[in-house]
Amino acid sequence: MIYHPGNSVLHRCPPGVKLLLLTVLLALTVRYPVPMLVPLLSLYLLARIPWRVALAQVRPLWMLLLVTGAFQVLTLGWVRAVDIVCGLLVSVALAGLVTLTTRVNAMLDVLVRVLRPLRLVGVDPTRVALLLALTIRCVPMLAGIVTAVREAQLARGAGRNPLALAVPVVIRTLRAADALGEALTARGADD
């Protein structure tokens, strides 16, 4: 889910302020990953985001967090592993909170305004905003493709074979990318 409608303080906060706050909180997360769980939970409560919606922001990470945590325990010890896993979890959840409380158009407008001075060095802020919009759109689309392929596998009794999952996911993703490319070309975004 990208935007969760609401009337909380965070929903009403200007997008630029939220992005600045996100930057500060992410910097603090790098230094203090475990203690940042408290402000994270407080902000989700302040935004009145239902717990199921909040968990949906980090649910796709469970495998990455598990593998990363296990590797870090083996190489750096459990204390550092907890820090790294908490840092990843808090970072993604904070970014998720911003997207849950900010309309995409408002976020992209702020990005275009912030990047406007970069026109002097050849950066087109509207293209950067388009790239971000496509990224925001494609992440849930990719998650949907993985979910659909996994459900089809389980329905056929194929089990959890990673190769049987990867091949159809890659094929469907490439088809979706081709369709998106054709749509962008039809709208003149290919130059």
C-alpha positions as CSV (number, residue, x, y, z in Angstrom):
1,M,0.0,0.0,0.0
2,I,1.4,3.4,-0.9
3,Y,-0.8,6.0,0.8
4,H,-3.0,5.4,3.8
5,P,-5.6,8.2,4.1
6,G,-5.8,9.9,7.4
7,N,-6.0,13.2,9.3
8,S,-3.2,12.8,11.8
9,V,-0.5,15.3,12.5
10,L,1.9,13.4,10.2
11,H,-0.7,13.3,7.4
12,R,-1.0,17.1,7.6
13,C,2.7,17.8,7.9
14,P,4.2,19.2,4.7
15,P,6.0,16.7,2.5
16,G,9.3,18.6,2.6
17,V,9.3,18.6,6.4
18,K,8.6,14.8,6.4
19,L,11.4,14.2,4.0
20,L,13.8,16.3,6.1
21,L,12.6,14.5,9.3
22,L,13.2,11.2,7.5
23,T,16.7,12.2,6.6
24,V,17.5,13.1,10.3
25,L,15.9,10.0,11.6
26,L,17.8,7.8,9.2
27,A,21.1,9.4,10.2
28,L,20.2,8.7,13.9
29,T,19.3,5.1,12.9
30,V,22.8,4.6,11.6
31,R,24.3,5.6,14.9
32,Y,21.5,4.2,17.3
33,P,19.6,1.5,15.5
34,V,18.0,-0.3,18.4
35,P,16.9,2.8,20.4
36,M,15.3,4.2,17.2
37,L,12.6,1.5,17.6
38,V,10.9,3.7,20.2
39,P,10.5,6.8,18.0
40,L,9.5,4.6,15.1
41,L,6.7,3.0,17.0
42,S,5.7,6.4,18.4
43,L,5.4,7.9,15.0
44,Y,3.3,5.0,13.7
45,L,1.0,5.5,16.7
46,L,0.9,9.3,16.1
47,A,0.0,8.7,12.5
48,R,-2.7,6.2,13.6
49,I,-1.6,3.6,11.1
50,P,-3.3,0.2,11.7
51,W,-0.8,-2.4,12.9
52,R,-1.6,-4.6,9.9
53,V,-0.7,-1.8,7.5
54,A,2.4,-1.1,9.5
55,L,3.6,-4.7,9.4
56,A,2.9,-4.9,5.7
57,Q,5.7,-2.3,5.2
58,V,8.3,-4.6,6.6
59,R,6.9,-8.1,5.9
60,P,8.7,-8.4,2.6
61,L,12.0,-8.0,4.4
62,W,11.7,-11.0,6.7
63,M,13.9,-13.3,4.6
64,L,16.5,-10.6,4.0
65,L,16.6,-9.8,7.8
66,L,16.9,-13.5,8.7
67,V,19.8,-14.1,6.3
68,T,21.5,-10.9,7.1
69,G,21.1,-11.5,10.8
70,A,22.4,-15.0,10.6
71,F,25.4,-14.0,8.6
72,Q,26.2,-11.1,10.9
73,V,26.0,-13.4,14.0
74,L,28.5,-15.7,12.4
75,T,30.9,-12.9,11.3
76,L,30.5,-10.1,13.8
77,G,28.6,-11.5,16.8
78,W,25.0,-11.2,17.9
79,V,25.2,-7.7,19.3
80,R,26.3,-6.3,15.9
81,A,23.8,-8.5,14.1
82,V,20.9,-7.0,16.2
83,D,22.2,-3.5,15.4
84,I,22.3,-4.2,11.7
85,V,18.9,-6.0,11.5
86,C,17.3,-3.2,13.6
87,G,18.9,-0.6,11.4
88,L,17.5,-2.1,8.3
89,L,14.1,-2.7,9.8
90,V,13.8,0.9,11.2
91,S,15.0,2.4,8.0
92,V,12.5,0.6,5.8
93,A,9.7,1.2,8.3
94,L,10.5,5.0,8.5
95,A,10.5,5.3,4.7
96,G,7.2,3.3,4.7
97,L,5.7,5.7,7.2
98,V,6.5,8.7,4.9
99,T,4.9,7.0,2.0
100,L,1.9,6.0,4.0
101,T,1.3,9.5,5.2
102,T,2.2,11.4,2.0
103,R,0.6,11.4,-1.4
104,V,3.1,10.4,-4.1
105,N,2.3,13.6,-6.2
106,A,3.1,15.8,-3.2
107,M,6.4,14.0,-2.6
108,L,7.4,14.2,-6.3
109,D,6.5,18.0,-6.3
110,V,8.9,18.5,-3.4
111,L,11.6,16.5,-5.1
112,V,11.3,18.6,-8.3
113,R,11.6,21.8,-6.3
114,V,14.6,20.5,-4.4
115,L,16.4,19.4,-7.5
116,R,15.6,22.5,-9.6
117,P,19.1,24.0,-8.9
118,L,20.7,20.9,-10.5
119,R,19.4,22.1,-13.9
120,L,22.6,24.1,-14.1
121,V,24.6,20.9,-14.4
122,G,22.2,19.2,-16.7
123,V,19.9,17.3,-14.4
124,D,16.3,17.3,-15.4
125,P,14.2,17.3,-12.1
126,T,11.1,16.1,-13.8
127,R,12.9,13.1,-15.2
128,V,14.3,12.3,-11.7
129,A,10.7,12.6,-10.4
130,L,9.5,10.3,-13.1
131,L,12.2,7.8,-12.2
132,L,11.2,7.9,-8.5
133,A,7.5,7.6,-9.5
134,L,8.3,4.5,-11.6
135,T,10.3,3.0,-8.7
136,I,7.5,3.6,-6.3
137,R,5.1,1.9,-8.7
138,C,7.3,-1.0,-9.7
139,V,8.2,-2.2,-6.2
140,P,4.6,-3.2,-5.3
141,M,4.2,-4.5,-8.9
142,L,7.3,-6.8,-8.4
143,A,6.1,-7.9,-5.0
144,G,2.7,-8.8,-6.7
145,I,4.5,-10.8,-9.4
146,V,6.5,-12.8,-6.8
147,T,3.3,-13.4,-4.7
148,A,1.3,-14.6,-7.8
149,V,4.1,-16.9,-8.9
150,R,4.6,-18.3,-5.4
151,E,0.8,-19.0,-5.1
152,A,0.7,-20.6,-8.5
153,Q,3.6,-22.9,-7.4
154,L,2.0,-23.9,-4.2
155,A,-1.3,-24.6,-6.0
156,R,0.5,-26.9,-8.4
157,G,2.3,-28.5,-5.5
158,A,5.7,-27.4,-6.7
159,G,7.0,-26.6,-3.2
160,R,9.5,-23.9,-2.5
161,N,12.1,-24.5,-5.3
162,P,14.0,-21.2,-5.7
163,L,14.7,-21.8,-9.4
164,A,11.1,-22.6,-10.1
165,L,10.2,-19.3,-8.5
166,A,13.0,-17.2,-10.1
167,V,12.5,-18.1,-13.7
168,P,8.8,-17.2,-14.0
169,V,9.4,-14.1,-11.9
170,V,12.1,-12.9,-14.2
171,I,10.0,-13.6,-17.3
172,R,7.0,-11.8,-16.0
173,T,9.1,-8.9,-14.7
174,L,10.7,-8.5,-18.2
175,R,7.3,-8.6,-19.8
176,A,6.1,-5.9,-17.4
177,A,9.2,-3.8,-18.1
178,D,8.7,-4.1,-21.9
179,A,5.1,-3.0,-21.5
180,L,6.1,-0.1,-19.3
181,G,8.8,0.9,-21.8
182,E,6.3,0.8,-24.7
183,A,3.9,3.0,-22.7
184,L,6.6,5.5,-21.9
185,T,7.7,5.6,-25.6
186,A,4.1,6.2,-26.7
187,R,4.0,9.2,-24.3
188,G,7.2,10.6,-25.7
189,A,9.4,9.8,-22.7
190,D,12.1,8.0,-24.8
191,D,14.3,10.9,-25.7
